[in-house]
């Protein structure tokens, strides 16, 4: 277990090192409590998500005393890992409010223009939800239901982008990639999925 934690920390540092300068650009505004320049920028949201990670883990640890580690970690993880990603997705573009909502309903057409970074980002939007939800809810502990959960949440986000006129394209490809990311993350946590038996044990205890 300790070895896995060390490897996880090293992997996280390896991901953060190349983007350290971008994160530090938002640090002055974020650390002084300014909204603009922090929570309305991608760098600021990512930075504050990382800053808030230790308190989130502390909350999970506190809840684990009464609920067990798997349930508490799943509850905190699926919320804390999903809300910032949805926030980033709902950030308005330069023409927000001035342009009509745009829709792309042809499957796979937008994948070409997404690029590796766009595809990777879309895979991560509901990855935390796909990873932790089946750990918390036995009813969601199947691949089809995780797929439906990811797709359903993604459809809601795409509708909000269109209705709120955020100068973003509501694309069916976003839904497909978001749902795929949820499923892949869910498969990664499969050994810890909740079962009916584990739910009964929690209720009894």
C-alpha positions, 0 to 999 in steps of 0.5 A, a space after each residue: 500500500 505504501 509503495 502504491 501511495 509513493 508511486 501515485 505521488 510521483 505520478 502526480 508530481 510528474 503531471 504537475 511539473 510541466 504545467 507548474 508555470 501556468 498554475 503559478 500564474 493564477 496563484 497571486 489572484 487565487 491566494 488573495 481571494 480574487 474571483 476574476 483571474 482565478 475561478 474564471 480561468 482554467 489555471 485558477 480552477 486547477 490550482 484551487 482544486 489541488 490546494 483543496 485536495 488535502 482538506 478533501 482527504 481530511 473530510 474523507 478520513 473523518 467520515 471513514 470513522 463512521 462509514 468505512 473508508 470505501 464509502 467515505 472516499 467514494 462520496 468525497 471523491 465523486 463530488 470533489 473530482 467532478 464539480 471542478 471538471 463540470 465548472 471548467 466545462 461550463 466556463 463561458 467563451 468570449 462570445 457568451 450571451 451574444 451568440 446563439 447556441 451551437 449544436 453538432 449532432 453528427 457522431 465522430 465529426 468533432 473528434 478530429 478537431 478536438 486533438 489529444 488535449 481535448 480528447 483527454 480533457 473530455 475523458 476526465 470530466 466524468 472520470 471521477 464519477 465513473 470511478 467512485 460511483 460504483 464504489 458507493 452505489 451497488 446499483 451502479 456497479 455495472 458497465 452499462 449503468 456507468 455508461 448511462 450515468 456518464 452519458 446522462 450527466 454529459 447530456 445535461 451539461 451539453 444542454 446547459 451549454 446550449 441554453 445558457 449560450 456560453 459560446 460553446 458547441 454542444 456536441 454529441 462527440 463530447 457526450 460519447 467521450 465523456 461517457 467513455 471516460 466514465 466507463 474506463 475509470 469505472 473499470 479501473 476501480 472494479 475490484 472495489 465496486 460495492 455489492 449488495 452484501 457490502 451494503 447490508 454490512 454497512 447498514 447492520 454496522 
